[in-house]
Structure formats: structure tokens, C-alpha cells
Amino acid sequence: MFGRGAIEGIVGITGPEGGGKSLFMTYLAKIHQVYGGRVLAFPGYELTDGKGKVLSEKLDIDQWITMPPELRDVLICIDEIQNYFNSLRHMAVMSYLFANLAAQRRHRNIGIIYTVQDWGWLDNRIRWLTHVLAICRDLWWSPWGKEEGIKRGELIGV
């Protein structure tokens, strides 16, 4: 744990479409907030209270590039990270910027959680910087889930 919040390091969440990746990221972000941490989110993802009130702050690209002093003691959530940092664009500026932020992350107490459908879609630099990798699957697809009559989205295996 760091000063405020519960999540530190870089957590990757992978799995097929509909496997519960965003749900698990939301769960971890909520825990982080319960412990007093701030949550910032890339465009395309918002942490809400279930009634529509947005609990996360939007992280814009200027903050990502300039890393202002106030960008510290936060958890950054990136849903579908391959849309930003893709192995096919491994020499792209965005992948370089991610590696730069990851290098500064420890000194600023920044945690990062991202989702990706396929681990291979990520740039190697991001894969090497990941501390924990969780694999999510909707158990509806499993033989056990079929046998037990589990409904789609009812039980997620992590």
C-alpha cells in the first residue's frame, strides 16, 4: 500500500471479450477509493457509483505527457490498453511515453491497471513492466458453467 489507496505497481487484466476484465478493474479501483486513493481514467472508461455519478477523474494526454507535480498518489485505469499502446506500433511515441511514465511511477506513487484482450497485443516494454497479470473468463463458457446452468456474466473466474 502507499500513502493513500491500496493499489501500487502495474496490474494487467487479460481475457476474451465479455470475460469480466473491466468489471475486475472497476472492483480494484473501488477498493483503491475505499482506502482513500484517487482514480484517474483514460478516455473510454469511467468509475461510477452505480447511479451515474462519476467517481474517477479524467486523465488527459497533456497530463500523461507533461507529468505535472499533482500527478502523484493516484491509480490510473486504462480500459482496452491496446487502443493506445499496441505491439504493432511498438516504436510509436505513445509506447515510449508509457515506458517513461512507468519508470517514474514508483517515485510518484502511481498505480496503473489496464485491460487487454490478448497479452500479445501489447508492446514488450509494457509486458515487462507489468507486476501482476490477472486472467478473466466468464465461467458460462466453461464445461462446469454449462453443467451448472451458470448464466452469461453471472460468474467471472479470475
Secondary structure, DSSP 8 states (H G I E B T S, - for coil): --SSSS--SEEEEE-STTSSHHHHHHHHHHHHHHTT-EEEE-TT---B-SSS-B-SEE--HHHHHH--TT--SEEEEETTGGGTS-GGGTTSHHHHHHHHHHHHHHHHTEEEEEEES-GGGS-HHHHHH-SEEEE-EEGGGSHHHHHHT--TTT-EE-
